[in-house]
Amino acid sequence: MVPNVESALSPELRLVYQILTLPVSWIPKVQTVIFRFFWDFSSPLMTTLKFTLLLLPAFLVIVGMWCTMCAVYTLPFRGARGHFIVAMLTNWWDSGRAVTFFWAGMVRALFLSVGWIWGLLRILAGGLYLAVFELFMLPFSLIRRATQNSLQPGLPWLAVILTLFWSLLEAGIFSYTLYPTASEIASDLVGSAAHALLQPVLFVVLFLLIAGSFACLQVMVEAMQQHNWKDIIQMVLVELFVMFVEVVFLYRELVDAITPWLAQQSGGQLRMGVTGVLLISTLAWIGVRGMTWFLFGRFGTPTLLAIISRRGGAEIPAGARPTAEAVFVWTKEMIGHVKKEIGWFHTTGKELVEAYALPPLQVVATTINFFMVFFTGRHLFNLPLKTLHALTETVEVLKLPPGAHGSHASRGADSR
């Protein structure tokens, strides 16, 4: 376009035109060289590097050349020319620093990215290791926590569980051994084969009977501790009846089952009658009930009776009562660990954003400063940019620096 305008002029005006356009006539040639450099797409790697590292600096140079050379035409009409020239030269100095910070910042961002990825991999590897280790150690941790809770004063839940378990186990064994006899009796009474629900009903009845024997022992022990002879005699009679029922209908079946074995081992010489079977059955009942009572029954039965009667359990001492902090300490530790990692990601992510955003923003801010110096005679951004906070608030950016009103007034006076 410029050669066309020049060729259309007369020789006298052509010389004047060349003199007037001398400050800006060389810029299009430089632009053409720069465009040709970027228009070469022969190597994908070199093209990527050119557009990443040189596109913004090249644009800054082109804008700076145009703004500086066009400002030459405005110098005769500007007030405070000295301040304008200093601002333009300072902006070129800022341009050099911005390009240097841009390249150095890109290298820093790459190093931070490598460190961030390496830290992320370490956290993932550490978390995976902790997860596998916790999964492997989970049974041992549960055993340790159960042991610690069992050793602390409070409700004897372990004894309660063992009492219920033993009652269920004993009811299951006796329901199996007593089922043929009960089935035969039910068939004689009903006149037909026993129903399929006979064994579950028998199991429930035996469970209540065995659990009731533990309750009778507890009441008898409390009566003895209080020296209440009326209750002692009453509970002894009740316990004798309970023993009679369990010996005759339950333990006798077990002794009858081992009687053939005893006869075989003695060569037929040992033959027990009704008295021997009942005696062994009674001793078996006393041994089993005494063993279970002194092992866990005397601790679990009072709690079961308190639950059934809704009297509540024994008061737990304040020092032994587990607090929420003690119960959920592992949860709080995990939450604290997660919060710490989230804080680390937040801080590192902010550094990464600044590392990637600040270098190109330095160049962009310097480019905008060229336009601002050309039109207003002052810089919009104070360079170099140290944080993103300087660009987050437009109001802060547009605030005039201290003494700006005075400088504008002085410029007006100079122009007058």
MARBAVO-234498 format. One line per field, with one value per residue (C-alpha): y, z, x negated; residue in three letters; residue number from 1. Coordinates in nm, 4 decimals, decimal comma. Layout:
py = c(Y/...) .
pz = c(Z/...) .
px = c(X/...) .
aa = c(ala/...) .
i = c(NUM/...) .
***
This chain:
py = c(0,0000/0,2412/0,1914/0,2536/0,5838/0,6874/0,6036/0,8103/1,1251/1,3693/1,3683/1,6811/1,5465/1,2028/1,3380/1,5131/1,1943/0,9888/1,2360/1,2376/0,8568/0,7917/0,7055/0,4331/0,3218/0,0498/-0,1124/-0,3020/-0,4631/-0,5815/-0,7099/-0,9072/-1,0766/-1,1661/-1,3017/-1,5149/-1,6546/-1,7631/-1,8838/-2,1659/-2,4888/-2,7345/-2,8722/-2,9351/-2,9130/-2,5853/-2,4460/-2,5297/-2,3709/-2,0578/-2,0006/-2,0776/-1,8744/-1,6064/-1,5147/-1,2804/-1,1138/-1,0601/-0,9026/-0,6807/-0,5648/-0,4836/-0,2845/-0,1075/-0,0069/0,1343/0,3195/0,4647/0,5738/0,7138/0,9055/1,0916/1,2718/1,3842/1,5248/1,8819/1,8922/1,7196/1,8832/1,7505/1,6029/1,5098/1,3004/1,1355/1,0440/0,9019/0,6976/0,5579/0,4667/0,3127/0,1033/-0,0326/-0,1226/-0,2926/-0,4794/-0,6275/-0,7301/-0,8709/-1,0892/-1,2097/-1,2853/-1,4572/-1,7032/-1,7529/-1,7933/-2,0655/-2,2584/-2,2083/-2,3266/-2,6453/-2,7134/-2,6516/-2,8832/-3,1608/-3,1090/-3,0981/-3,4182/-3,5871/-3,4770/-3,6016/-3,9392/-3,9610/-3,8803/-4,1407/-4,3998/-4,3164/-4,3305/-4,6657/-4,7985/-4,6763/-4,8252/-5,1659/-5,1506/-5,0516/-5,3289/-5,5810/-5,4524/-5,4123/-5,7471/-5,6747/-5,3203/-5,4489/-5,7061/-5,4409/-5,1978/-5,4721/-5,5727/-5,2140/-5,1611/-5,4880/-5,3907/-5,0576/-5,0371/-5,0365/-5,2718/-5,6303/-5,6693/-5,9508/-6,1510/-6,0758/-6,2017/-6,5171/-6,5857/-6,5554/-6,7588/-7,0390/-7,0430/-7,0678/-7,3369/-7,5456/-7,5030/-7,6149/-7,9272/-8,0318/-7,9576/-8,1964/-8,4724/-8,4227/-8,3990/-8,7750/-8,7982/-8,4774/-8,5881/-8,9222/-8,7562/-8,5022/-8,7797/-8,9738/-8,6638/-8,5413/-8,8788/-8,7920/-8,7245/-8,4349/-8,0964/-7,9439/-7,6462/-7,8708/-7,8366/-7,4502/-7,4285/-7,6789/-7,4699/-7,1505/-7,3245/-7,4750/-7,1412/-6,9712/-7,2597/-7,2443/-6,8637/-6,8846/-7,1178/-6,8460/-6,5950/-6,8262/-6,8553/-6,4767/-6,4240/-6,6925/-6,5331/-6,1897/-6,3411/-6,5008/-6,1721/-5,9948/-6,2814/-6,2986/-6,6530/-6,6509/-6,5765/-6,8159/-7,1095/-7,0114/-6,9834/-7,3042/-7,4914/-7,3231/-7,4028/-7,7683/-7,7872/-7,6270/-7,8724/-8,1610/-8,0545/-8,0043/-8,3250/-8,5477/-8,4093/-8,2765/-8,4074/-8,7563/-8,7812/-8,7068/-8,9655/-9,2225/-9,1527/-9,2373/-9,5352/-9,7881/-9,6550/-9,6978/-10,0535/-10,1337/-9,9919/-10,1871/-10,5144/-10,5218/-10,5098/-10,1474/-10,1268/-9,8136/-9,8087/-9,5163/-9,3976/-9,3953/-9,2130/-8,9458/-8,9073/-8,8532/-8,6218/-8,4179/-8,3919/-8,2893/-8,0185/-7,8874/-7,8890/-7,7187/-7,4644/-7,3876/-7,3477/-7,1153/-6,9239/-6,8445/-6,7783/-6,5320/-6,6008/-6,4043/-6,0971/-6,1211/-6,2329/-5,9128/-5,6997/-5,9161/-5,8955/-5,5178/-5,4869/-5,7084/-5,5183/-5,1800/-5,0812/-4,9805/-5,1002/-5,0061/-4,6555/-4,6202/-4,4101/-4,0724/-4,1426/-4,4746/-4,3494/-4,3348/-3,9887/-3,9015/-3,7911/-4,1314/-4,3260/-4,1270/-4,0378/-4,2341/-4,0616/-3,7198/-3,8173/-3,9162/-3,5945/-3,3897/-3,5709/-3,5063/-3,1377/-3,1073/-3,2592/-3,0328/-2,7312/-2,8453/-2,8850/-2,5417/-2,3691/-2,5543/-2,5062/-2,1307/-2,1262/-2,3226/-2,0859/-1,7853/-1,9579/-2,0206/-1,7007/-1,4315/-1,4758/-1,4150/-1,1492/-0,9588/-0,9330/-0,8496/-0,5797/-0,4233/-0,4235/-0,2474/0,0030/0,1039/0,2011/0,3783/0,5770/0,6720/0,7935/0,9116/0,9553/0,7199/0,3491/0,1432/-0,1407/-0,1187/-0,3719/-0,6284/-0,8055/-1,0014/-1,1574/-1,2039/-0,9753/-0,6745/-0,7856/-0,9227/-0,5896/-0,3511/-0,0651/-0,1025/-0,1052/0,2125/0,4114/0,7035/0,6921/0,9459/1,2925/1,2084/1,4934/1,7356/1,6132/1,6524/2,0028/2,0877/1,9470/2,1746/2,4716/2,3813/2,3554/2,6968) .
pz = c(0,0000/0,0926/-0,2412/-0,4271/-0,2447/-0,3060/-0,6773/-0,7200/-0,5999/-0,8035/-0,7671/-0,5473/-0,3134/-0,3172/-0,1417/0,1190/0,1655/0,2194/0,4787/0,6636/0,6644/0,7470/1,1205/1,0322/0,6823/0,8058/1,0403/0,7740/0,6468/0,9972/1,0380/0,7164/0,8379/1,1680/0,9987/0,7614/1,0598/1,2299/0,9081/0,8690/0,9800/0,8474/1,1912/1,4459/1,7391/1,6236/1,5471/1,8992/2,0558/1,8378/1,9222/2,2907/2,3556/2,0821/1,9762/2,2663/2,2651/1,8849/1,9255/2,2030/1,9772/1,6907/1,9161/2,0797/1,7443/1,6149/1,9385/1,9684/1,6085/1,5910/1,9137/1,7297/1,5294/1,8489/2,0293/1,8987/2,0349/2,3738/2,7095/2,9551/2,6700/2,9025/3,1174/2,8052/2,6657/3,0016/3,0210/2,6713/2,7391/3,0727/2,8928/2,6586/2,9642/3,1121/2,7832/2,8079/3,1673/3,0783/2,8020/3,0330/3,3108/3,0551/2,9504/3,3044/3,4335/3,1797/3,2939/3,6578/3,5771/3,4201/3,7286/3,9561/3,7439/3,7706/4,1474/4,1808/3,9797/4,1799/4,5055/4,3819/4,2920/4,6358/4,8061/4,5968/4,6638/5,0351/5,0475/4,8674/5,1056/5,4086/5,2689/5,2127/5,5514/5,7286/5,5466/5,6539/6,0117/6,0410/6,2220/6,4700/6,5261/6,5882/6,8358/7,0140/7,0366/7,1560/7,4213/7,5370/7,5588/7,7484/8,0053/8,0799/8,3522/8,2274/8,1118/8,0636/7,7048/7,6428/7,9279/7,7949/7,4491/7,5927/7,8091/7,5120/7,2939/7,5490/7,5912/7,2131/7,1855/7,4659/7,3271/6,9824/7,1211/7,3399/7,0719/6,8432/7,1056/7,2388/6,9003/6,8558/7,1997/7,1518/6,8029/6,9348/7,2166/6,9742/6,7360/7,0159/7,1279/6,7855/6,6218/6,3158/6,2179/6,3925/6,2255/6,0581/6,2967/6,6006/6,6133/6,5897/6,8601/7,0713/7,0208/7,1414/7,4478/7,5433/7,4976/7,7354/7,9832/7,9834/8,0033/8,2871/8,4808/8,4755/8,5981/8,8862/8,9893/8,9872/9,2038/9,4464/9,4717/9,5412/9,8129/9,9776/9,9672/10,1363/10,3889/10,2899/10,4061/10,2690/9,9176/9,9637/10,0469/9,7676/9,5033/9,6201/9,5673/9,2274/9,1280/9,2334/9,0084/8,7246/8,7778/8,7841/8,4540/8,2807/8,4208/8,3393/7,9978/7,8724/8,0375/8,0750/7,6983/7,6761/7,9412/7,7649/7,4436/7,6064/7,8106/7,5269/7,4890/7,8645/7,8520/7,5522/7,7142/8,0399/7,8564/7,9609/8,3332/8,3822/8,3489/8,4891/8,6089/8,6503/8,9624/8,7954/8,4863/8,6943/8,9212/8,6285/8,4659/8,7869/8,8203/8,4556/8,5065/8,8200/8,6450/8,3278/8,5056/8,7639/8,4978/8,2843/8,5873/8,7347/8,3932/8,2448/8,3671/8,6932/8,4939/8,1947/8,3682/8,5780/8,2642/8,0759/8,3648/8,3825/8,0088/8,0282/8,3295/8,1815/8,4964/8,3007/8,3496/8,6108/8,6064/8,4221/8,6030/8,4392/8,3844/8,2173/7,9958/7,6403/7,4949/7,1366/7,0905/7,2031/6,9945/6,6728/6,7089/6,3992/6,1991/6,3101/6,2193/5,8708/5,8311/5,9494/5,7046/5,4183/5,5161/5,5255/5,1793/5,0472/5,1909/5,0241/4,6903/4,7319/4,8046/4,5348/4,2858/4,3498/4,2920/3,9700/3,8449/3,9165/3,7602/3,4369/3,4298/3,5399/3,2659/2,9702/3,1680/3,2107/2,8319/2,7865/3,0560/2,8907/2,5547/2,7110/2,8739/2,5266/2,4258/2,7593/2,7308/2,3714/2,4560/2,8205/2,8883/3,1892/3,2655/3,3589/3,5265/3,7661/3,6339/3,7053/3,8273/4,1434/4,2158/4,0419/4,2983/4,0993/3,8112/3,9968/4,0771/3,7841/4,0244/4,1822/3,8395/3,7267/4,0406/3,9694/4,1449/4,4227/4,2807/3,9476/3,9781/4,0463/3,7484/3,5228/3,6524/3,5917/3,2405/3,1772/3,3065/3,0832/2,7812/2,8563) .
px = c(0,0000/-0,2818/-0,4650/-0,1394/-0,0841/-0,4433/-0,4298/-0,1154/-0,2891/-0,4924/-0,8742/-0,8675/-0,6012/-0,7615/-1,0683/-0,8531/-0,6532/-0,9694/-1,0958/-0,7637/-0,7293/-1,0932/-1,0252/-0,7718/-0,8691/-1,1062/-0,8540/-0,6534/-0,9747/-1,0609/-0,7041/-0,7330/-1,0517/-0,8839/-0,5702/-0,7771/-0,9680/-0,6481/-0,4844/-0,7377/-0,5644/-0,8198/-0,9141/-0,6338/-0,8762/-1,0282/-0,6837/-0,5665/-0,8755/-0,8435/-0,4797/-0,5362/-0,8505/-0,8646/-0,5091/-0,4308/-0,7762/-0,7474/-0,4050/-0,5444/-0,8299/-0,5929/-0,3557/-0,6502/-0,7965/-0,4691/-0,3864/-0,7358/-0,7700/-0,4173/-0,4866/-0,7613/-0,4940/-0,3173/-0,6220/-0,5786/-0,2242/-0,2751/-0,3118/-0,5714/-0,7764/-1,0586/-0,8276/-0,6818/-1,0242/-1,1323/-0,8099/-0,8640/-1,2281/-1,1297/-0,8715/-1,1397/-1,3463/-1,0403/-0,9944/-1,3419/-1,2789/-0,9352/-1,0775/-1,3560/-1,1066/-0,8831/-1,1518/-1,2826/-0,9268/-0,8506/-1,1585/-1,0537/-0,7004/-0,8382/-1,0506/-0,7529/-0,5389/-0,7949/-0,8154/-0,4361/-0,3935/-0,6692/-0,5045/-0,1674/-0,3169/-0,4790/-0,1483/0,0352/-0,2342/-0,2324/0,1476/0,1484/-0,1148/0,0826/0,4041/0,2420/0,0714/0,3946/0,5821/0,3191/0,3115/0,6902/0,7518/0,4740/0,6046/0,9557/0,8240/0,6180/0,9103/1,1453/0,8923/0,8461/1,2209/1,2626/1,0003/1,1695/1,4356/1,7915/2,0636/1,9359/2,0481/1,8002/1,9539/2,3035/2,2066/2,0472/2,3538/2,5871/2,3528/2,3326/2,7098/2,7523/2,4862/2,6310/2,9836/2,8629/2,6930/2,9864/3,2457/3,0573/3,0292/3,3830/3,5525/3,6211/3,7850/3,9843/4,0873/4,2101/4,4055/4,5583/4,6556/4,8253/5,0118/5,1176/5,1540/4,9486/4,5890/4,4170/4,4354/4,1271/4,1387/4,0946/3,7173/3,7089/3,9773/3,7815/3,4660/3,6378/3,7869/3,4514/3,2762/3,5202/3,4851/3,1015/3,0943/3,3491/3,1182/2,8515/3,1116/3,2080/2,8436/2,8092/3,1153/2,9958/2,6499/2,8042/3,0247/2,7191/2,5284/2,8206/2,8732/3,2373/3,3153/3,6671/3,5426/3,2500/3,4792/3,7171/3,4443/3,2723/3,6000/3,6480/3,2905/3,3408/3,6453/3,4521/3,1685/3,4175/3,5737/3,2407/3,0889/3,3867/3,4683/3,1357/2,8220/2,9647/2,9813/2,6094/2,5244/2,7452/2,5543/2,2175/2,3433/2,2825/1,9313/1,8647/1,9991/1,7815/1,4697/1,5303/1,5907/1,9563/1,8773/1,9964/2,3690/2,5253/2,8799/3,1171/2,9368/2,5934/2,7217/2,8985/2,5948/2,3581/2,6113/2,6387/2,2593/2,2354/2,4975/2,3208/1,9817/2,1026/2,3200/2,0489/1,7807/1,9917/2,1166/1,7773/1,6201/1,8705/2,2242/2,1913/2,0819/2,3146/2,6367/2,6888/2,6550/2,9045/3,1524/3,1065/3,1728/3,4816/3,6214/3,5170/3,3319/3,0220/2,6680/2,4181/2,2840/1,9575/1,6953/1,6382/1,2697/1,3434/1,6258/1,4903/1,5119/1,5894/1,2293/1,1016/1,3516/1,3067/0,9396/0,8438/1,1175/0,9926/0,6386/0,7491/0,9521/0,6543/0,4282/0,6719/0,7027/0,3246/0,2941/0,5715/0,3883/0,0678/0,2466/0,4070/0,0760/-0,1142/0,1681/0,1628/-0,2127/-0,1686/0,1018/-0,1186/-0,4203/-0,2290/-0,0221/-0,2685/-0,5341/-0,2969/-0,1085/-0,4356/-0,4632/-0,0946/-0,1089/-0,4160/-0,2343/0,0646/-0,1722/-0,2976/0,0558/0,1130/-0,2087/-0,1243/0,2277/0,2042/-0,1660/-0,1705/-0,1953/0,1101/-0,0802/-0,3698/-0,6206/-0,7433/-0,4293/-0,5051/-0,1655/0,1677/0,3325/0,2145/0,4383/0,7402/0,9015/0,9565/1,0279/0,6870/0,5224/0,6986/0,6101/0,3809/0,0447/-0,0286/-0,0898/0,0703/0,3241/0,0459/-0,1533/0,1509/0,2019/-0,1629/-0,1371/0,1615/-0,0360/-0,3314/-0,1083/0,0333) .
aa = c(met/val/pro/asn/val/glu/ser/ala/leu/ser/pro/glu/leu/arg/leu/val/tyr/gln/ile/leu/thr/leu/pro/val/ser/trp/ile/pro/lys/val/gln/thr/val/ile/phe/arg/phe/phe/trp/asp/phe/ser/ser/pro/leu/met/thr/thr/leu/lys/phe/thr/leu/leu/leu/leu/pro/ala/phe/leu/val/ile/val/gly/met/trp/cys/thr/met/cys/ala/val/tyr/thr/leu/pro/phe/arg/gly/ala/arg/gly/his/phe/ile/val/ala/met/leu/thr/asn/trp/trp/asp/ser/gly/arg/ala/val/thr/phe/phe/trp/ala/gly/met/val/arg/ala/leu/phe/leu/ser/val/gly/trp/ile/trp/gly/leu/leu/arg/ile/leu/ala/gly/gly/leu/tyr/leu/ala/val/phe/glu/leu/phe/met/leu/pro/phe/ser/leu/ile/arg/arg/ala/thr/gln/asn/ser/leu/gln/pro/gly/leu/pro/trp/leu/ala/val/ile/leu/thr/leu/phe/trp/ser/leu/leu/glu/ala/gly/ile/phe/ser/tyr/thr/leu/tyr/pro/thr/ala/ser/glu/ile/ala/ser/asp/leu/val/gly/ser/ala/ala/his/ala/leu/leu/gln/pro/val/leu/phe/val/val/leu/phe/leu/leu/ile/ala/gly/ser/phe/ala/cys/leu/gln/val/met/val/glu/ala/met/gln/gln/his/asn/trp/lys/asp/ile/ile/gln/met/val/leu/val/glu/leu/phe/val/met/phe/val/glu/val/val/phe/leu/tyr/arg/glu/leu/val/asp/ala/ile/thr/pro/trp/leu/ala/gln/gln/ser/gly/gly/gln/leu/arg/met/gly/val/thr/gly/val/leu/leu/ile/ser/thr/leu/ala/trp/ile/gly/val/arg/gly/met/thr/trp/phe/leu/phe/gly/arg/phe/gly/thr/pro/thr/leu/leu/ala/ile/ile/ser/arg/arg/gly/gly/ala/glu/ile/pro/ala/gly/ala/arg/pro/thr/ala/glu/ala/val/phe/val/trp/thr/lys/glu/met/ile/gly/his/val/lys/lys/glu/ile/gly/trp/phe/his/thr/thr/gly/lys/glu/leu/val/glu/ala/tyr/ala/leu/pro/pro/leu/gln/val/val/ala/thr/thr/ile/asn/phe/phe/met/val/phe/phe/thr/gly/arg/his/leu/phe/asn/leu/pro/leu/lys/thr/leu/his/ala/leu/thr/glu/thr/val/glu/val/leu/lys/leu/pro/pro/gly/ala/his/gly/ser/his/ala/ser/arg/gly/ala/asp/ser/arg) .
i = c(1/2/3/4/5/6/7/8/9/10/11/12/13/14/15/16/17/18/19/20/21/22/23/24/25/26/27/28/29/30/31/32/33/34/35/36/37/38/39/40/41/42/43/44/45/46/47/48/49/50/51/52/53/54/55/56/57/58/59/60/61/62/63/64/65/66/67/68/69/70/71/72/73/74/75/76/77/78/79/80/81/82/83/84/85/86/87/88/89/90/91/92/93/94/95/96/97/98/99/100/101/102/103/104/105/106/107/108/109/110/111/112/113/114/115/116/117/118/119/120/121/122/123/124/125/126/127/128/129/130/131/132/133/134/135/136/137/138/139/140/141/142/143/144/145/146/147/148/149/150/151/152/153/154/155/156/157/158/159/160/161/162/163/164/165/166/167/168/169/170/171/172/173/174/175/176/177/178/179/180/181/182/183/184/185/186/187/188/189/190/191/192/193/194/195/196/197/198/199/200/201/202/203/204/205/206/207/208/209/210/211/212/213/214/215/216/217/218/219/220/221/222/223/224/225/226/227/228/229/230/231/232/233/234/235/236/237/238/239/240/241/242/243/244/245/246/247/248/249/250/251/252/253/254/255/256/257/258/259/260/261/262/263/264/265/266/267/268/269/270/271/272/273/274/275/276/277/278/279/280/281/282/283/284/285/286/287/288/289/290/291/292/293/294/295/296/297/298/299/300/301/302/303/304/305/306/307/308/309/310/311/312/313/314/315/316/317/318/319/320/321/322/323/324/325/326/327/328/329/330/331/332/333/334/335/336/337/338/339/340/341/342/343/344/345/346/347/348/349/350/351/352/353/354/355/356/357/358/359/360/361/362/363/364/365/366/367/368/369/370/371/372/373/374/375/376/377/378/379/380/381/382/383/384/385/386/387/388/389/390/391/392/393/394/395/396/397/398/399/400/401/402/403/404/405/406/407/408/409/410/411/412/413/414/415/416) .
***
